[in-house]
Amino acid sequence: MDAQAWLAEVMNSLKHEEVTRLVVHLWAVWYARHKAIHENQFQSLFLTHSFVECFIGNLEEIKQGSPEVSPTAVHVQHWIRPLAVWQKLMWIR
């Protein structure tokens, strides 16, 4: 079975929320791989997982019409440089 057929079969067998979670995971893994190969920037699995969970949480809040979350609102916090051995992920809420 090729990747496209596998993905189509998986997507047909899942609920909408599960498909969304799968697609965001695949996107995050692709993005981390792209950064590693093309920009020599590596991120931990924990950072990738944290990004996915935050992204899914934001999607759910937007879907529920939460007054605290607006798709066009961006709140930037003061950035603090991480230690050299760490990468920092800033959540925008």
Summary of the structure (lengths in Angstrom):
residues: 93
radius of gyration: 16.1
end to end distance: 40.3
largest distance: 48.2
contacts: 168
relative contact order: 0.10
helix: 58%
strand: 0%
